[in-house]
Amino acid sequence: MSDKALTQEQVAEVRKEFDFFDNDHNGMIDLGEFIELLTVLSPKTKVNAVQEAFEMIDENADGHIDFNEFLNWWQQGWWEY
């Protein structure tokens, strides 16, 4: 997690991004949704890197990225993928 906490407004913006890619609106991003997300945010990302990134972000290894996991990733620098 970043040393600098996000404001409520910034968290709300991240939530909007999360909700946009949560296509089935179940409160989690699955691998398919994550592939779509990275295709939009970082089109040059290689397929094998997507799977590795997904597994790293999915801290509890439940096969989904919840909002807290997504927020941590966003703060750490999603643009590095």
N, CA, C and O atoms as a Maestro MAE file, in Angstrom:
{
 s_m_m2io_version
 :::
 2.0.0
}

f_m_ct {
 s_m_title
 :::
 protein
 m_atom[324] {
  # First column is atom index #
  i_m_mmod_type
  r_m_x_coord
  r_m_y_coord
  r_m_z_coord
  i_m_residue_number
  s_m_chain_name
  s_m_pdb_residue_name
  s_m_pdb_atom_name
  i_m_atomic_number
  :::
  1 25 0.830 -1.171 0.000 1 A "MET " " N  " 7
  2 3 0.000 0.000 0.000 1 A "MET " " CA " 6
  3 2 0.877 1.236 0.000 1 A "MET " " C  " 6
  4 15 1.960 1.241 0.584 1 A "MET " " O  " 8
  5 25 0.422 2.245 -0.632 2 A "SER " " N  " 7
  6 3 1.163 3.487 -0.718 2 A "SER " " CA " 6
  7 2 1.236 4.158 0.643 2 A "SER " " C  " 6
  8 15 0.343 4.009 1.477 2 A "SER " " O  " 8
  9 25 2.325 4.905 0.853 3 A "ASP " " N  " 7
  10 3 2.464 5.646 2.107 3 A "ASP " " CA " 6
  11 2 1.437 6.760 2.199 3 A "ASP " " C  " 6
  12 15 1.029 7.139 3.297 3 A "ASP " " O  " 8
  13 25 1.021 7.283 1.071 4 A "LYS " " N  " 7
  14 3 0.069 8.379 1.040 4 A "LYS " " CA " 6
  15 2 -1.338 7.831 0.852 4 A "LYS " " C  " 6
  16 15 -1.626 7.183 -0.154 4 A "LYS " " O  " 8
  17 25 -2.202 8.086 1.805 5 A "ALA " " N  " 7
  18 3 -3.579 7.600 1.729 5 A "ALA " " CA " 6
  19 2 -4.348 8.406 0.683 5 A "ALA " " C  " 6
  20 15 -4.131 9.606 0.514 5 A "ALA " " O  " 8
  21 25 -5.229 7.734 0.006 6 A "LEU " " N  " 7
  22 3 -6.078 8.405 -0.971 6 A "LEU " " CA " 6
  23 2 -7.199 9.152 -0.260 6 A "LEU " " C  " 6
  24 15 -7.642 8.751 0.817 6 A "LEU " " O  " 8
  25 25 -7.647 10.227 -0.866 7 A "THR " " N  " 7
  26 3 -8.801 10.951 -0.340 7 A "THR " " CA " 6
  27 2 -10.054 10.139 -0.674 7 A "THR " " C  " 6
  28 15 -10.012 9.223 -1.496 7 A "THR " " O  " 8
  29 25 -11.155 10.481 -0.033 8 A "GLN " " N  " 7
  30 3 -12.422 9.806 -0.327 8 A "GLN " " CA " 6
  31 2 -12.807 9.997 -1.790 8 A "GLN " " C  " 6
  32 15 -13.369 9.098 -2.416 8 A "GLN " " O  " 8
  33 25 -12.503 11.162 -2.321 9 A "GLU " " N  " 7
  34 3 -12.805 11.451 -3.721 9 A "GLU " " CA " 6
  35 2 -11.981 10.550 -4.656 9 A "GLU " " C  " 6
  36 15 -12.499 10.042 -5.650 9 A "GLU " " O  " 8
  37 25 -10.715 10.361 -4.332 10 A "GLN " " N  " 7
  38 3 -9.856 9.495 -5.140 10 A "GLN " " CA " 6
  39 2 -10.319 8.043 -5.060 10 A "GLN " " C  " 6
  40 15 -10.342 7.341 -6.071 10 A "GLN " " O  " 8
  41 25 -10.685 7.595 -3.875 11 A "VAL " " N  " 7
  42 3 -11.197 6.227 -3.713 11 A "VAL " " CA " 6
  43 2 -12.476 6.060 -4.527 11 A "VAL " " C  " 6
  44 15 -12.683 5.013 -5.141 11 A "VAL " " O  " 8
  45 25 -13.336 7.078 -4.541 12 A "ALA " " N  " 7
  46 3 -14.573 7.018 -5.323 12 A "ALA " " CA " 6
  47 2 -14.261 6.900 -6.817 12 A "ALA " " C  " 6
  48 15 -14.964 6.193 -7.540 12 A "ALA " " O  " 8
  49 25 -13.222 7.581 -7.280 13 A "GLU " " N  " 7
  50 3 -12.822 7.484 -8.680 13 A "GLU " " CA " 6
  51 2 -12.314 6.073 -9.012 13 A "GLU " " C  " 6
  52 15 -12.638 5.517 -10.061 13 A "GLU " " O  " 8
  53 25 -11.518 5.511 -8.107 14 A "VAL " " N  " 7
  54 3 -11.027 4.145 -8.306 14 A "VAL " " CA " 6
  55 2 -12.204 3.174 -8.306 14 A "VAL " " C  " 6
  56 15 -12.227 2.227 -9.092 14 A "VAL " " O  " 8
  57 25 -13.171 3.402 -7.436 15 A "ARG " " N  " 7
  58 3 -14.371 2.555 -7.375 15 A "ARG " " CA " 6
  59 2 -15.116 2.586 -8.707 15 A "ARG " " C  " 6
  60 15 -15.612 1.559 -9.169 15 A "ARG " " O  " 8
  61 25 -15.194 3.764 -9.323 16 A "LYS " " N  " 7
  62 3 -15.860 3.869 -10.620 16 A "LYS " " CA " 6
  63 2 -15.137 3.027 -11.669 16 A "LYS " " C  " 6
  64 15 -15.778 2.364 -12.485 16 A "LYS " " O  " 8
  65 25 -13.810 3.053 -11.649 17 A "GLU " " N  " 7
  66 3 -13.036 2.233 -12.582 17 A "GLU " " CA " 6
  67 2 -13.295 0.742 -12.317 17 A "GLU " " C  " 6
  68 15 -13.509 -0.034 -13.249 17 A "GLU " " O  " 8
  69 25 -13.271 0.358 -11.051 18 A "PHE " " N  " 7
  70 3 -13.516 -1.029 -10.670 18 A "PHE " " CA " 6
  71 2 -14.899 -1.480 -11.146 18 A "PHE " " C  " 6
  72 15 -15.041 -2.531 -11.772 18 A "PHE " " O  " 8
  73 25 -15.903 -0.676 -10.843 19 A "ASP " " N  " 7
  74 3 -17.272 -1.026 -11.214 19 A "ASP " " CA " 6
  75 2 -17.456 -1.110 -12.731 19 A "ASP " " C  " 6
  76 15 -18.234 -1.931 -13.217 19 A "ASP " " O  " 8
  77 25 -16.748 -0.271 -13.472 20 A "PHE " " N  " 7
  78 3 -16.840 -0.287 -14.928 20 A "PHE " " CA " 6
  79 2 -16.389 -1.638 -15.490 20 A "PHE " " C  " 6
  80 15 -17.001 -2.164 -16.420 20 A "PHE " " O  " 8
  81 25 -15.322 -2.192 -14.923 21 A "PHE " " N  " 7
  82 3 -14.784 -3.452 -15.423 21 A "PHE " " CA " 6
  83 2 -15.410 -4.680 -14.768 21 A "PHE " " C  " 6
  84 15 -15.192 -5.800 -15.229 21 A "PHE " " O  " 8
  85 25 -16.172 -4.489 -13.719 22 A "ASP " " N  " 7
  86 3 -16.905 -5.590 -13.085 22 A "ASP " " CA " 6
  87 2 -18.186 -5.817 -13.875 22 A "ASP " " C  " 6
  88 15 -19.276 -5.430 -13.454 22 A "ASP " " O  " 8
  89 25 -18.027 -6.457 -15.033 23 A "ASN " " N  " 7
  90 3 -19.123 -6.587 -15.991 23 A "ASN " " CA " 6
  91 2 -20.355 -7.300 -15.452 23 A "ASN " " C  " 6
  92 15 -21.478 -6.952 -15.818 23 A "ASN " " O  " 8
  93 25 -20.164 -8.284 -14.596 24 A "ASP " " N  " 7
  94 3 -21.313 -9.017 -14.067 24 A "ASP " " CA " 6
  95 2 -21.812 -8.433 -12.746 24 A "ASP " " C  " 6
  96 15 -22.745 -8.964 -12.143 24 A "ASP " " O  " 8
  97 25 -21.201 -7.353 -12.302 25 A "HIS " " N  " 7
  98 3 -21.628 -6.603 -11.106 25 A "HIS " " CA " 6
  99 2 -21.730 -7.470 -9.851 25 A "HIS " " C  " 6
  100 15 -22.643 -7.316 -9.040 25 A "HIS " " O  " 8
  101 25 -20.765 -8.388 -9.715 26 A "ASN " " N  " 7
  102 3 -20.774 -9.237 -8.521 26 A "ASN " " CA " 6
  103 2 -19.815 -8.736 -7.437 26 A "ASN " " C  " 6
  104 15 -19.618 -9.405 -6.423 26 A "ASN " " O  " 8
  105 25 -19.225 -7.566 -7.651 27 A "GLY " " N  " 7
  106 3 -18.327 -6.993 -6.655 27 A "GLY " " CA " 6
  107 2 -16.910 -7.537 -6.722 27 A "GLY " " C  " 6
  108 15 -16.097 -7.282 -5.833 27 A "GLY " " O  " 8
  109 25 -16.612 -8.291 -7.786 28 A "MET " " N  " 7
  110 3 -15.280 -8.870 -7.954 28 A "MET " " CA " 6
  111 2 -14.910 -8.836 -9.431 28 A "MET " " C  " 6
  112 15 -15.779 -8.843 -10.303 28 A "MET " " O  " 8
  113 25 -13.616 -8.798 -9.697 29 A "ILE " " N  " 7
  114 3 -13.132 -8.855 -11.064 29 A "ILE " " CA " 6
  115 2 -12.498 -10.228 -11.274 29 A "ILE " " C  " 6
  116 15 -11.558 -10.607 -10.575 29 A "ILE " " O  " 8
  117 25 -13.030 -10.962 -12.246 30 A "ASP " " N  " 7
  118 3 -12.456 -12.271 -12.546 30 A "ASP " " CA " 6
  119 2 -11.376 -12.107 -13.618 30 A "ASP " " C  " 6
  120 15 -11.123 -10.995 -14.083 30 A "ASP " " O  " 8
  121 25 -10.755 -13.189 -13.999 31 A "LEU " " N  " 7
  122 3 -9.638 -13.116 -14.941 31 A "LEU " " CA " 6
  123 2 -10.064 -12.513 -16.278 31 A "LEU " " C  " 6
  124 15 -9.339 -11.691 -16.838 31 A "LEU " " O  " 8
  125 25 -11.214 -12.904 -16.791 32 A "GLY " " N  " 7
  126 3 -11.700 -12.350 -18.057 32 A "GLY " " CA " 6
  127 2 -11.884 -10.845 -17.991 32 A "GLY " " C  " 6
  128 15 -11.497 -10.123 -18.909 32 A "GLY " " O  " 8
  129 25 -12.471 -10.380 -16.910 33 A "GLU " " N  " 7
  130 3 -12.670 -8.938 -16.726 33 A "GLU " " CA " 6
  131 2 -11.325 -8.230 -16.569 33 A "GLU " " C  " 6
  132 15 -11.148 -7.107 -17.042 33 A "GLU " " O  " 8
  133 25 -10.381 -8.895 -15.902 34 A "PHE " " N  " 7
  134 3 -9.064 -8.306 -15.706 34 A "PHE " " CA " 6
  135 2 -8.320 -8.195 -17.036 34 A "PHE " " C  " 6
  136 15 -7.627 -7.207 -17.282 34 A "PHE " " O  " 8
  137 25 -8.462 -9.195 -17.885 35 A "ILE " " N  " 7
  138 3 -7.843 -9.135 -19.210 35 A "ILE " " CA " 6
  139 2 -8.389 -7.933 -19.974 35 A "ILE " " C  " 6
  140 15 -7.633 -7.197 -20.608 35 A "ILE " " O  " 8
  141 25 -9.697 -7.741 -19.910 36 A "GLU " " N  " 7
  142 3 -10.318 -6.587 -20.568 36 A "GLU " " CA " 6
  143 2 -9.778 -5.285 -19.986 36 A "GLU " " C  " 6
  144 15 -9.462 -4.352 -20.724 36 A "GLU " " O  " 8
  145 25 -9.674 -5.228 -18.670 37 A "LEU " " N  " 7
  146 3 -9.169 -4.042 -17.989 37 A "LEU " " CA " 6
  147 2 -7.758 -3.704 -18.463 37 A "LEU " " C  " 6
  148 15 -7.490 -2.558 -18.822 37 A "LEU " " O  " 8
  149 25 -6.859 -4.675 -18.470 38 A "LEU " " N  " 7
  150 3 -5.482 -4.404 -18.878 38 A "LEU " " CA " 6
  151 2 -5.384 -4.121 -20.373 38 A "LEU " " C  " 6
  152 15 -4.497 -3.381 -20.800 38 A "LEU " " O  " 8
  153 25 -6.274 -4.693 -21.170 39 A "THR " " N  " 7
  154 3 -6.284 -4.400 -22.596 39 A "THR " " CA " 6
  155 2 -6.576 -2.917 -22.830 39 A "THR " " C  " 6
  156 15 -6.029 -2.302 -23.745 39 A "THR " " O  " 8
  157 25 -7.435 -2.362 -22.001 40 A "VAL " " N  " 7
  158 3 -7.770 -0.945 -22.110 40 A "VAL " " CA " 6
  159 2 -6.682 -0.072 -21.486 40 A "VAL " " C  " 6
  160 15 -6.232 0.891 -22.107 40 A "VAL " " O  " 8
  161 25 -6.259 -0.396 -20.276 41 A "LEU " " N  " 7
  162 3 -5.315 0.455 -19.546 41 A "LEU " " CA " 6
  163 2 -3.878 0.322 -20.033 41 A "LEU " " C  " 6
  164 15 -3.123 1.294 -20.014 41 A "LEU " " O  " 8
  165 25 -3.504 -0.855 -20.462 42 A "SER " " N  " 7
  166 3 -2.120 -1.116 -20.858 42 A "SER " " CA " 6
  167 2 -2.096 -2.097 -22.032 42 A "SER " " C  " 6
  168 15 -1.774 -3.272 -21.852 42 A "SER " " O  " 8
  169 25 -2.440 -1.613 -23.243 43 A "PRO " " N  " 7
  170 3 -2.601 -2.508 -24.384 43 A "PRO " " CA " 6
  171 2 -1.363 -3.321 -24.760 43 A "PRO " " C  " 6
  172 15 -1.493 -4.344 -25.433 43 A "PRO " " O  " 8
  173 25 -0.199 -2.910 -24.358 44 A "LYS " " N  " 7
  174 3 1.028 -3.625 -24.718 44 A "LYS " " CA " 6
  175 2 1.368 -4.763 -23.758 44 A "LYS " " C  " 6
  176 15 2.376 -5.446 -23.936 44 A "LYS " " O  " 8
  177 25 0.533 -4.967 -22.748 45 A "THR " " N  " 7
  178 3 0.779 -6.021 -21.774 45 A "THR " " CA " 6
  179 2 0.686 -7.392 -22.441 45 A "THR " " C  " 6
  180 15 -0.247 -7.659 -23.199 45 A "THR " " O  " 8
  181 25 1.634 -8.236 -22.164 46 A "LYS " " N  " 7
  182 3 1.671 -9.584 -22.735 46 A "LYS " " CA " 6
  183 2 0.717 -10.500 -21.964 46 A "LYS " " C  " 6
  184 15 0.498 -10.316 -20.767 46 A "LYS " " O  " 8
  185 25 0.155 -11.483 -22.662 47 A "VAL " " N  " 7
  186 3 -0.848 -12.379 -22.082 47 A "VAL " " CA " 6
  187 2 -0.325 -13.087 -20.830 47 A "VAL " " C  " 6
  188 15 -1.038 -13.163 -19.830 47 A "VAL " " O  " 8
  189 25 0.900 -13.603 -20.868 48 A "ASN " " N  " 7
  190 3 1.406 -14.308 -19.692 48 A "ASN " " CA " 6
  191 2 1.591 -13.361 -18.517 48 A "ASN " " C  " 6
  192 15 1.484 -13.784 -17.366 48 A "ASN " " O  " 8
  193 25 1.866 -12.096 -18.783 49 A "ALA " " N  " 7
  194 3 2.007 -11.114 -17.707 49 A "ALA " " CA " 6
  195 2 0.660 -10.830 -17.048 49 A "ALA " " C  " 6
  196 15 0.596 -10.531 -15.856 49 A "ALA " " O  " 8
  197 25 -0.406 -10.924 -17.825 50 A "VAL " " N  " 7
  198 3 -1.749 -10.691 -17.277 50 A "VAL " " CA " 6
  199 2 -2.069 -11.740 -16.219 50 A "VAL " " C  " 6
  200 15 -2.533 -11.400 -15.130 50 A "VAL " " O  " 8
  201 25 -1.827 -13.002 -16.526 51 A "GLN " " N  " 7
  202 3 -2.097 -14.082 -15.574 51 A "GLN " " CA " 6
  203 2 -1.252 -13.914 -14.312 51 A "GLN " " C  " 6
  204 15 -1.759 -14.063 -13.201 51 A "GLN " " O  " 8
  205 25 0.021 -13.607 -14.481 52 A "GLU " " N  " 7
  206 3 0.909 -13.403 -13.330 52 A "GLU " " CA " 6
  207 2 0.440 -12.227 -12.482 52 A "GLU " " C  " 6
  208 15 0.418 -12.309 -11.254 52 A "GLU " " O  " 8
  209 25 0.064 -11.134 -13.141 53 A "ALA " " N  " 7
  210 3 -0.412 -9.956 -12.416 53 A "ALA " " CA " 6
  211 2 -1.691 -10.275 -11.650 53 A "ALA " " C  " 6
  212 15 -1.847 -9.887 -10.492 53 A "ALA " " O  " 8
  213 25 -2.600 -10.984 -12.307 54 A "PHE " " N  " 7
  214 3 -3.862 -11.346 -11.669 54 A "PHE " " CA " 6
  215 2 -3.602 -12.150 -10.392 54 A "PHE " " C  " 6
  216 15 -4.177 -11.865 -9.341 54 A "PHE " " O  " 8
  217 25 -2.739 -13.144 -10.496 55 A "GLU " " N  " 7
  218 3 -2.439 -13.987 -9.338 55 A "GLU " " CA " 6
  219 2 -1.772 -13.185 -8.222 55 A "GLU " " C  " 6
  220 15 -2.014 -13.447 -7.043 55 A "GLU " " O  " 8
  221 25 -0.943 -12.219 -8.579 56 A "MET " " N  " 7
  222 3 -0.281 -11.395 -7.575 56 A "MET " " CA " 6
  223 2 -1.281 -10.464 -6.877 56 A "MET " " C  " 6
  224 15 -1.224 -10.284 -5.661 56 A "MET " " O  " 8
  225 25 -2.183 -9.884 -7.648 57 A "ILE " " N  " 7
  226 3 -3.167 -8.945 -7.096 57 A "ILE " " CA " 6
  227 2 -4.194 -9.672 -6.240 57 A "ILE " " C  " 6
  228 15 -4.659 -9.136 -5.234 57 A "ILE " " O  " 8
  229 25 -4.549 -10.887 -6.636 58 A "ASP " " N  " 7
  230 3 -5.524 -11.706 -5.909 58 A "ASP " " CA " 6
  231 2 -4.844 -12.256 -4.647 58 A "ASP " " C  " 6
  232 15 -4.477 -13.429 -4.586 58 A "ASP " " O  " 8
  233 25 -4.688 -11.398 -3.658 59 A "GLU " " N  " 7
  234 3 -3.909 -11.706 -2.457 59 A "GLU " " CA " 6
  235 2 -4.409 -12.925 -1.691 59 A "GLU " " C  " 6
  236 15 -3.607 -13.664 -1.119 59 A "GLU " " O  " 8
  237 25 -5.715 -13.147 -1.670 60 A "ASN " " N  " 7
  238 3 -6.249 -14.291 -0.929 60 A "ASN " " CA " 6
  239 2 -6.448 -15.525 -1.810 60 A "ASN " " C  " 6
  240 15 -6.974 -16.541 -1.355 60 A "ASN " " O  " 8
  241 25 -6.029 -15.431 -3.065 61 A "ALA " " N  " 7
  242 3 -6.045 -16.565 -4.009 61 A "ALA " " CA " 6
  243 2 -7.422 -17.217 -4.151 61 A "ALA " " C  " 6
  244 15 -7.531 -18.440 -4.240 61 A "ALA " " O  " 8
  245 25 -8.475 -16.387 -4.172 62 A "ASP " " N  " 7
  246 3 -9.822 -16.941 -4.337 62 A "ASP " " CA " 6
  247 2 -10.298 -16.926 -5.789 62 A "ASP " " C  " 6
  248 15 -11.438 -17.291 -6.076 62 A "ASP " " O  " 8
  249 25 -9.426 -16.504 -6.701 63 A "GLY " " N  " 7
  250 3 -9.783 -16.493 -8.108 63 A "GLY " " CA " 6
  251 2 -10.481 -15.236 -8.572 63 A "GLY " " C  " 6
  252 15 -10.938 -15.159 -9.712 63 A "GLY " " O  " 8
  253 25 -10.568 -14.242 -7.691 64 A "HIS " " N  " 7
  254 3 -11.203 -12.963 -8.009 64 A "HIS " " CA " 6
  255 2 -10.410 -11.834 -7.364 64 A "HIS " " C  " 6
  256 15 -9.712 -12.034 -6.370 64 A "HIS " " O  " 8
  257 25 -10.530 -10.660 -7.941 65 A "ILE " " N  " 7
  258 3 -9.945 -9.472 -7.329 65 A "ILE " " CA " 6
  259 2 -11.087 -8.664 -6.738 65 A "ILE " " C  " 6
  260 15 -11.962 -8.190 -7.463 65 A "ILE " " O  " 8
  261 25 -11.078 -8.508 -5.417 66 A "ASP " " N  " 7
  262 3 -12.115 -7.692 -4.784 66 A "ASP " " CA " 6
  263 2 -11.663 -6.231 -4.791 66 A "ASP " " C  " 6
  264 15 -10.548 -5.926 -5.214 66 A "ASP " " O  " 8
  265 25 -12.517 -5.343 -4.329 67 A "PHE " " N  " 7
  266 3 -12.192 -3.923 -4.417 67 A "PHE " " CA " 6
  267 2 -10.952 -3.558 -3.609 67 A "PHE " " C  " 6
  268 15 -10.137 -2.760 -4.071 67 A "PHE " " O  " 8
  269 25 -10.791 -4.118 -2.426 68 A "ASN " " N  " 7
  270 3 -9.614 -3.786 -1.615 68 A "ASN " " CA " 6
  271 2 -8.320 -4.232 -2.295 68 A "ASN " " C  " 6
  272 15 -7.323 -3.510 -2.261 68 A "ASN " " O  " 8
  273 25 -8.328 -5.401 -2.904 69 A "GLU " " N  " 7
  274 3 -7.154 -5.873 -3.646 69 A "GLU " " CA " 6
  275 2 -6.884 -4.952 -4.840 69 A "GLU " " C  " 6
  276 15 -5.737 -4.613 -5.131 69 A "GLU " " O  " 8
  277 25 -7.952 -4.560 -5.517 70 A "PHE " " N  " 7
  278 3 -7.839 -3.664 -6.671 70 A "PHE " " CA " 6
  279 2 -7.287 -2.308 -6.241 70 A "PHE " " C  " 6
  280 15 -6.415 -1.745 -6.903 70 A "PHE " " O  " 8
  281 25 -7.799 -1.792 -5.134 71 A "LEU " " N  " 7
  282 3 -7.351 -0.495 -4.628 71 A "LEU " " CA " 6
  283 2 -5.867 -0.539 -4.264 71 A "LEU " " C  " 6
  284 15 -5.123 0.393 -4.570 71 A "LEU " " O  " 8
  285 25 -5.445 -1.607 -3.620 72 A "ASN " " N  " 7
  286 3 -4.022 -1.750 -3.290 72 A "ASN " " CA " 6
  287 2 -3.181 -1.747 -4.562 72 A "ASN " " C  " 6
  288 15 -2.158 -1.065 -4.629 72 A "ASN " " O  " 8
  289 25 -3.602 -2.498 -5.562 73 A "TRP " " N  " 7
  290 3 -2.889 -2.562 -6.837 73 A "TRP " " CA " 6
  291 2 -2.844 -1.192 -7.506 73 A "TRP " " C  " 6
  292 15 -1.809 -0.777 -8.027 73 A "TRP " " O  " 8
  293 25 -3.956 -0.509 -7.487 74 A "TRP " " N  " 7
  294 3 -4.053 0.807 -8.119 74 A "TRP " " CA " 6
  295 2 -3.066 1.777 -7.460 74 A "TRP " " C  " 6
  296 15 -2.388 2.543 -8.145 74 A "TRP " " O  " 8
  297 25 -2.994 1.735 -6.138 75 A "GLN " " N  " 7
  298 3 -2.098 2.619 -5.402 75 A "GLN " " CA " 6
  299 2 -0.633 2.268 -5.635 75 A "GLN " " C  " 6
  300 15 0.230 3.145 -5.606 75 A "GLN " " O  " 8
  301 25 -0.354 1.005 -5.863 76 A "GLN " " N  " 7
  302 3 1.031 0.563 -6.045 76 A "GLN " " CA " 6
  303 2 1.542 0.848 -7.444 76 A "GLN " " C  " 6
  304 15 2.749 0.781 -7.679 76 A "GLN " " O  " 8
  305 25 0.660 1.164 -8.376 77 A "GLY " " N  " 7
  306 3 1.099 1.521 -9.706 77 A "GLY " " CA " 6
  307 2 0.698 0.555 -10.790 77 A "GLY " " C  " 6
  308 15 1.544 -0.169 -11.317 77 A "GLY " " O  " 8
  309 25 -0.572 0.528 -11.137 78 A "TRP " " N  " 7
  310 3 -1.066 -0.371 -12.178 78 A "TRP " " CA " 6
  311 2 -0.351 -0.145 -13.504 78 A "TRP " " C  " 6
  312 15 -0.244 -1.070 -14.309 78 A "TRP " " O  " 8
  313 25 0.137 1.060 -13.741 79 A "TRP " " N  " 7
  314 3 0.751 1.402 -15.027 79 A "TRP " " CA " 6
  315 2 2.051 0.647 -15.290 79 A "TRP " " C  " 6
  316 15 2.589 0.709 -16.396 79 A "TRP " " O  " 8
  317 25 2.557 -0.058 -14.291 80 A "GLU " " N  " 7
  318 3 3.768 -0.839 -14.477 80 A "GLU " " CA " 6
  319 2 3.510 -2.154 -15.210 80 A "GLU " " C  " 6
  320 15 4.456 -2.878 -15.520 80 A "GLU " " O  " 8
  321 25 2.263 -2.470 -15.487 81 A "TYR " " N  " 7
  322 3 1.918 -3.734 -16.139 81 A "TYR " " CA " 6
  323 2 1.841 -3.509 -17.605 81 A "TYR " " C  " 6
  324 15 1.562 -4.441 -18.359 81 A "TYR " " O  " 8
  :::
 }
 m_bond[323] {
  # First column is bond index #
  i_m_from
  i_m_to
  i_m_order
  :::
  1 1 2 1
  2 2 3 1
  3 3 4 2
  4 3 5 1
  5 5 6 1
  6 6 7 1
  7 7 8 2
  8 7 9 1
  9 9 10 1
  10 10 11 1
  11 11 12 2
  12 11 13 1
  13 13 14 1
  14 14 15 1
  15 15 16 2
  16 15 17 1
  17 17 18 1
  18 18 19 1
  19 19 20 2
  20 19 21 1
  21 21 22 1
  22 22 23 1
  23 23 24 2
  24 23 25 1
  25 25 26 1
  26 26 27 1
  27 27 28 2
  28 27 29 1
  29 29 30 1
  30 30 31 1
  31 31 32 2
  32 31 33 1
  33 33 34 1
  34 34 35 1
  35 35 36 2
  36 35 37 1
  37 37 38 1
  38 38 39 1
  39 39 40 2
  40 39 41 1
  41 41 42 1
  42 42 43 1
  43 43 44 2
  44 43 45 1
  45 45 46 1
  46 46 47 1
  47 47 48 2
  48 47 49 1
  49 49 50 1
  50 50 51 1
  51 51 52 2
  52 51 53 1
  53 53 54 1
  54 54 55 1
  55 55 56 2
  56 55 57 1
  57 57 58 1
  58 58 59 1
  59 59 60 2
  60 59 61 1
  61 61 62 1
  62 62 63 1
  63 63 64 2
  64 63 65 1
  65 65 66 1
  66 66 67 1
  67 67 68 2
  68 67 69 1
  69 69 70 1
  70 70 71 1
  71 71 72 2
  72 71 73 1
  73 73 74 1
  74 74 75 1
  75 75 76 2
  76 75 77 1
  77 77 78 1
  78 78 79 1
  79 79 80 2
  80 79 81 1
  81 81 82 1
  82 82 83 1
  83 83 84 2
  84 83 85 1
  85 85 86 1
  86 86 87 1
  87 87 88 2
  88 87 89 1
  89 89 90 1
  90 90 91 1
  91 91 92 2
  92 91 93 1
  93 93 94 1
  94 94 95 1
  95 95 96 2
  96 95 97 1
  97 97 98 1
  98 98 99 1
  99 99 100 2
  100 99 101 1
  101 101 102 1
  102 102 103 1
  103 103 104 2
  104 103 105 1
  105 105 106 1
  106 106 107 1
  107 107 108 2
  108 107 109 1
  109 109 110 1
  110 110 111 1
  111 111 112 2
  112 111 113 1
  113 113 114 1
  114 114 115 1
  115 115 116 2
  116 115 117 1
  117 117 118 1
  118 118 119 1
  119 119 120 2
  120 119 121 1
  121 121 122 1
  122 122 123 1
  123 123 124 2
  124 123 125 1
  125 125 126 1
  126 126 127 1
  127 127 128 2
  128 127 129 1
  129 129 130 1
  130 130 131 1
  131 131 132 2
  132 131 133 1
  133 133 134 1
  134 134 135 1
  135 135 136 2
  136 135 137 1
  137 137 138 1
  138 138 139 1
  139 139 140 2
  140 139 141 1
  141 141 142 1
  142 142 143 1
  143 143 144 2
  144 143 145 1
  145 145 146 1
  146 146 147 1
  147 147 148 2
  148 147 149 1
  149 149 150 1
  150 150 151 1
  151 151 152 2
  152 151 153 1
  153 153 154 1
  154 154 155 1
  155 155 156 2
  156 155 157 1
  157 157 158 1
  158 158 159 1
  159 159 160 2
  160 159 161 1
  161 161 162 1
  162 162 163 1
  163 163 164 2
  164 163 165 1
  165 165 166 1
  166 166 167 1
  167 167 168 2
  168 167 169 1
  169 169 170 1
  170 170 171 1
  171 171 172 2
  172 171 173 1
  173 173 174 1
  174 174 175 1
  175 175 176 2
  176 175 177 1
  177 177 178 1
  178 178 179 1
  179 179 180 2
  180 179 181 1
  181 181 182 1
  182 182 183 1
  183 183 184 2
  184 183 185 1
  185 185 186 1
  186 186 187 1
  187 187 188 2
  188 187 189 1
  189 189 190 1
  190 190 191 1
  191 191 192 2
  192 191 193 1
  193 193 194 1
  194 194 195 1
  195 195 196 2
  196 195 197 1
  197 197 198 1
  198 198 199 1
  199 199 200 2
  200 199 201 1
  201 201 202 1
  202 202 203 1
  203 203 204 2
  204 203 205 1
  205 205 206 1
  206 206 207 1
  207 207 208 2
  208 207 209 1
  209 209 210 1
  210 210 211 1
  211 211 212 2
  212 211 213 1
  213 213 214 1
  214 214 215 1
  215 215 216 2
  216 215 217 1
  217 217 218 1
  218 218 219 1
  219 219 220 2
  220 219 221 1
  221 221 222 1
  222 222 223 1
  223 223 224 2
  224 223 225 1
  225 225 226 1
  226 226 227 1
  227 227 228 2
  228 227 229 1
  229 229 230 1
  230 230 231 1
  231 231 232 2
  232 231 233 1
  233 233 234 1
  234 234 235 1
  235 235 236 2
  236 235 237 1
  237 237 238 1
  238 238 239 1
  239 239 240 2
  240 239 241 1
  241 241 242 1
  242 242 243 1
  243 243 244 2
  244 243 245 1
  245 245 246 1
  246 246 247 1
  247 247 248 2
  248 247 249 1
  249 249 250 1
  250 250 251 1
  251 251 252 2
  252 251 253 1
  253 253 254 1
  254 254 255 1
  255 255 256 2
  256 255 257 1
  257 257 258 1
  258 258 259 1
  259 259 260 2
  260 259 261 1
  261 261 262 1
  262 262 263 1
  263 263 264 2
  264 263 265 1
  265 265 266 1
  266 266 267 1
  267 267 268 2
  268 267 269 1
  269 269 270 1
  270 270 271 1
  271 271 272 2
  272 271 273 1
  273 273 274 1
  274 274 275 1
  275 275 276 2
  276 275 277 1
  277 277 278 1
  278 278 279 1
  279 279 280 2
  280 279 281 1
  281 281 282 1
  282 282 283 1
  283 283 284 2
  284 283 285 1
  285 285 286 1
  286 286 287 1
  287 287 288 2
  288 287 289 1
  289 289 290 1
  290 290 291 1
  291 291 292 2
  292 291 293 1
  293 293 294 1
  294 294 295 1
  295 295 296 2
  296 295 297 1
  297 297 298 1
  298 298 299 1
  299 299 300 2
  300 299 301 1
  301 301 302 1
  302 302 303 1
  303 303 304 2
  304 303 305 1
  305 305 306 1
  306 306 307 1
  307 307 308 2
  308 307 309 1
  309 309 310 1
  310 310 311 1
  311 311 312 2
  312 311 313 1
  313 313 314 1
  314 314 315 1
  315 315 316 2
  316 315 317 1
  317 317 318 1
  318 318 319 1
  319 319 320 2
  320 319 321 1
  321 321 322 1
  322 322 323 1
  323 323 324 2
  :::
 }
}
